[in-house]
Amino acid sequence: MENEEKTPEHIESEIPATELRSESLLDTVSESESKTNSRISFEEFTDERTLVSHDAFGNKQMKIKVLEVSDEVPPIKWKFGDRVKVTKILVTIKHLSTQEVEEAEFDIEAIERELAEKRHYTSTNRWVPANEIKNGYVLGSRHTSLISDASALDYIIF
């Protein structure tokens, strides 16, 4: 047993379950790539409605895709759980009346620095719980905290 060569399956099983792998959070799972071919497991299923947020008047929908996360280790893991620090996002806004779609990529880290320099404060909380990122998209309940600085600088009007 000691001299046996380890296969990728054995190596995978030795990785602690509590260790967070940010690459897997950013991957989207398509039906053609899933292991069960035409069916997805209950754990992989994500209701599209949880990924979308609406403006106050119900005229627009927003969806945020995580493009890049920091490899920084989260402080106080025991209190807040597994979290990742988001650095770049892709924001997609759909105007429901005209069906027009707008997309923009934002470097949240750069926007946070700019706001701190210009306005002497920042309100962004870029630490997102890992379980609130599904198929590479952030749940709608976290949208406001990720785009708050971009809104303050009028990069996003939502």
C-alpha positions in Angstrom: 0.0 0.0 0.0 2.9 2.4 0.8 4.5 1.9 -2.6 1.3 2.3 -4.6 1.1 5.2 -6.9 -1.7 7.6 -6.0 -4.3 8.3 -8.6 -6.1 11.7 -8.9 -9.1 10.1 -7.1 -7.0 9.3 -4.0 -5.4 12.7 -4.0 -8.8 14.4 -4.2 -10.1 12.3 -1.2 -7.1 13.5 0.9 -7.9 17.2 0.6 -9.8 18.3 3.8 -13.4 19.0 3.2 -13.1 22.4 5.1 -10.4 23.6 2.7 -11.9 26.1 0.3 -11.0 26.0 -3.4 -11.9 29.3 -5.1 -11.4 27.9 -8.6 -14.4 25.6 -8.1 -16.6 28.5 -7.1 -16.0 30.3 -10.3 -16.8 27.3 -12.6 -20.2 27.1 -14.1 -21.8 23.7 -14.4 -23.5 23.0 -17.6 -25.7 20.1 -18.3 -23.3 18.7 -20.9 -20.4 18.8 -18.4 -22.2 17.3 -15.4 -21.4 13.7 -14.5 -25.1 12.6 -14.7 -25.5 13.7 -18.3 -29.2 14.8 -18.6 -29.8 15.2 -14.9 -28.1 17.3 -12.3 -27.9 16.5 -8.6 -29.9 18.4 -6.0 -26.7 20.0 -4.7 -25.8 21.4 -8.1 -29.3 22.8 -8.8 -29.5 26.6 -8.5 -32.8 28.4 -9.0 -32.2 31.3 -11.4 -34.4 33.6 -9.3 -32.0 33.5 -6.4 -29.2 34.9 -8.6 -31.2 37.9 -9.8 -32.0 41.2 -7.9 -34.4 43.9 -8.9 -34.4 47.6 -8.6 -36.9 49.4 -6.4 -39.4 50.0 -9.2 -39.1 46.5 -10.7 -37.9 47.9 -14.1 -34.4 46.3 -14.1 -32.8 43.0 -13.2 -29.2 42.6 -12.2 -27.0 39.5 -12.1 -23.4 39.4 -10.9 -20.8 36.9 -12.1 -17.6 36.5 -10.1 -14.6 36.7 -12.4 -11.7 36.8 -9.9 -11.2 36.2 -6.2 -8.3 37.0 -4.0 -6.2 34.2 -2.5 -6.2 36.1 0.8 -7.0 34.0 3.9 -10.2 35.2 5.6 -9.8 36.5 9.2 -11.9 34.8 11.9 -13.0 31.8 10.0 -14.6 30.3 13.1 -17.0 33.2 13.4 -18.0 33.9 9.8 -17.3 30.6 8.1 -15.7 30.0 4.6 -15.6 33.3 2.7 -13.8 34.5 -0.4 -12.6 38.0 -1.2 -14.1 39.0 -4.6 -11.8 41.3 -6.7 -13.5 41.4 -10.1 -17.1 41.0 -11.2 -19.2 41.1 -14.4 -22.5 42.9 -13.8 -25.3 42.3 -16.2 -28.3 44.6 -16.1 -31.5 43.8 -18.1 -34.1 46.6 -18.7 -37.4 44.7 -18.5 -39.4 47.3 -20.5 -37.1 47.3 -23.5 -35.3 43.9 -23.0 -32.0 45.8 -23.5 -29.0 44.2 -21.7 -26.0 46.0 -20.4 -22.8 44.4 -19.2 -19.7 45.8 -17.5 -16.7 44.4 -15.8 -15.7 46.0 -12.5 -12.5 45.8 -10.5 -14.0 46.1 -7.0 -10.6 46.5 -5.4 -9.6 49.5 -7.6 -13.0 51.1 -7.1 -12.7 50.7 -3.3 -9.3 52.4 -3.4 -10.6 55.2 -5.6 -13.6 55.9 -3.3 -11.4 55.9 -0.2 -9.1 58.4 -1.9 -11.8 60.7 -3.2 -14.4 60.5 -0.4 -12.4 59.2 2.5 -14.6 56.2 3.1 -15.6 53.0 1.6 -18.6 50.8 2.1 -17.8 47.7 0.2 -17.7 44.3 1.9 -15.9 42.1 -0.6 -15.9 39.1 1.6 -18.7 36.8 0.4 -19.6 33.5 2.0 -18.6 30.6 -0.3 -22.0 29.1 -0.1 -23.6 32.3 -1.6 -21.7 31.8 -4.9 -23.6 29.4 -7.1 -22.4 28.4 -10.6 -20.0 31.3 -10.5 -22.8 33.9 -9.8 -23.4 35.7 -6.5 -26.8 35.4 -4.9 -29.1 38.4 -5.2 -29.0 39.1 -1.5 -25.2 40.1 -1.8 -25.5 42.4 -4.8 -25.9 45.6 -2.9 -22.8 45.1 -0.8 -20.6 44.3 -3.8 -21.7 47.3 -5.9 -22.1 49.9 -3.2 -18.8 51.8 -4.0 -19.5 51.7 -7.7 -22.9 53.2 -7.1 -21.4 55.9 -4.9 -19.1 56.9 -7.7 -22.0 56.7 -10.3 -20.4 53.8 -12.2 -23.7 51.9 -11.8 -27.1 53.4 -11.6 -29.5 50.8 -10.4 
